[in-house]
Amino acid sequence: MQESLTNIARHSCASRIEIKLSRLENAINFRIADNGVGIPEAKQNSKKSFGLIGMHERAITLGGTFEINSESGKGTVVNLNFPVQLPVSDLLNESS
């Protein structure tokens, strides 16, 4: 979430951000959307886009998926999905 918000603040010129975190059966879904300028496909795939690369690598490390959907002038949506083996209540108790 932090990297997504940093990218939005630095690059998107967005006036609205929507953040959604939800549990879907055995997965956690994180979605963040903005109404900014969008991310050009060349930047999405650039080896110099370290923030996006880092988010993708962290998702893979956790067994998850990372997806960006962006359209010029219509904003960007970032979706992250992570598998969950334990009930959420057990996860919360472990971090206490």
JOHUSUL-V775847 format. One record per pair of residues at least 12 apart in sequence whose ideal C-beta (glycine too) atoms are under 10 Angstrom apart, sorted by the first residue. I is the first residue (numbers start at 1). J is the second residue. D is the distance in Angstrom with one decimal. If there is no record, write none. Layout:
I,J,D
I,J,D
This chain:
1,19,7.0
1,21,8.3
1,30,6.7
1,32,6.7
1,55,9.8
1,78,9.3
1,80,8.9
2,51,9.8
2,55,9.8
3,32,9.9
3,50,9.6
3,51,5.0
3,52,8.1
3,54,6.4
3,55,5.3
3,58,8.6
3,78,9.1
4,17,8.8
4,19,8.4
4,30,8.6
4,31,9.8
4,32,4.6
4,33,9.7
4,34,8.7
4,51,8.5
4,52,9.6
4,55,7.3
4,68,9.8
4,76,8.8
4,78,5.3
4,80,8.8
5,17,7.5
5,19,8.4
5,32,7.5
5,34,9.5
6,51,6.8
7,32,9.5
7,34,9.1
7,36,9.5
7,39,8.1
7,49,9.1
7,51,5.6
7,52,7.6
7,55,8.9
7,76,8.3
7,78,8.6
8,32,7.7
8,33,9.6
8,34,5.1
8,35,10.0
8,36,6.5
8,75,9.4
8,76,7.8
8,78,9.3
9,34,9.9
10,51,8.9
11,34,9.9
11,36,7.5
11,37,7.6
11,38,9.7
11,39,7.5
11,43,8.7
11,51,9.5
11,76,9.3
12,34,5.2
12,35,8.3
12,36,2.8
12,37,5.9
12,38,7.9
12,39,8.2
12,70,9.6
12,75,7.3
12,76,6.7
13,34,9.1
13,35,9.2
13,36,5.1
13,37,5.2
13,38,9.9
13,75,9.9
14,33,9.2
14,34,3.8
14,35,5.3
14,36,3.5
14,37,8.0
14,38,9.9
14,75,6.7
14,76,8.4
15,34,8.6
15,35,6.2
15,36,8.0
16,33,8.5
16,34,6.7
16,35,4.7
16,36,8.8
16,75,8.4
17,32,6.7
17,33,7.1
17,34,5.0
17,35,8.1
17,36,8.8
17,75,9.4
18,31,7.7
18,32,7.1
18,33,4.7
18,34,7.7
18,35,8.8
18,75,9.7
18,77,8.9
19,31,7.4
19,32,5.1
19,33,8.1
19,34,9.8
19,78,10.0
20,32,7.7
20,33,8.2
20,79,9.6
21,80,9.6
23,84,7.2
23,87,9.5
23,88,6.0
24,81,7.9
24,84,9.3
25,83,9.8
25,84,8.7
26,82,9.9
26,83,6.0
26,84,5.5
26,85,7.5
26,86,9.7
26,87,10.0
27,63,9.8
27,64,8.0
27,65,9.3
27,80,10.0
27,81,5.2
27,82,6.3
27,83,5.5
27,84,6.0
28,62,9.5
28,64,8.3
28,80,8.2
28,81,7.2
28,82,4.8
28,83,8.2
28,84,5.6
28,88,8.2
28,91,9.1
29,64,9.6
29,65,9.8
29,79,6.9
29,80,7.3
29,81,5.2
29,82,8.1
30,59,9.4
30,64,9.1
30,66,9.7
30,78,7.9
30,79,7.4
30,80,4.4
30,81,7.8
30,82,7.8
31,67,9.7
31,77,6.7
31,78,7.1
31,79,5.2
31,80,7.8
31,81,9.3
32,76,8.5
32,77,7.4
32,78,5.0
32,79,8.4
32,80,8.7
33,69,8.9
33,75,6.4
33,76,7.1
33,77,4.4
33,78,7.6
33,79,9.1
34,70,9.5
34,74,9.9
34,75,4.9
34,76,5.7
34,77,8.1
34,78,9.0
35,73,9.5
35,74,7.5
35,75,4.5
35,76,9.0
36,70,9.0
36,73,8.8
36,74,8.8
36,75,5.2
36,76,6.5
37,70,9.1
37,71,9.9
37,72,7.1
37,73,6.2
37,74,8.8
37,75,7.8
37,76,8.6
38,68,9.9
38,69,9.5
38,70,4.3
38,71,5.4
38,72,4.6
38,73,6.1
38,74,6.1
38,75,6.0
38,76,5.7
39,52,8.0
39,68,6.6
39,69,9.6
39,70,4.4
39,71,9.4
39,72,8.9
39,75,9.4
39,76,5.3
39,78,9.5
40,70,8.0
40,72,7.1
41,68,9.5
41,70,7.8
41,72,9.3
43,70,9.2
44,68,5.7
44,69,9.8
44,70,6.8
44,76,9.2
45,68,9.9
52,66,8.5
52,68,7.1
52,78,8.9
53,66,10.0
55,68,8.8
55,78,7.5
55,80,7.3
56,68,8.9
56,80,9.4
58,80,8.6
58,82,9.7
59,79,9.7
59,80,5.4
59,81,7.9
59,82,7.1
62,80,8.9
62,81,9.7
62,82,5.1
62,83,7.9
63,81,9.6
63,82,6.8
63,83,5.1
63,84,9.8
63,85,9.5
64,79,10.0
64,80,6.0
64,81,5.3
64,82,3.9
64,83,6.7
64,84,10.0
65,79,7.7
65,80,7.1
65,81,4.9
65,82,8.3
65,83,9.5
66,78,7.6
66,79,7.5
66,80,5.5
66,81,8.3
66,82,9.9
67,79,4.6
67,80,7.8
67,81,8.2
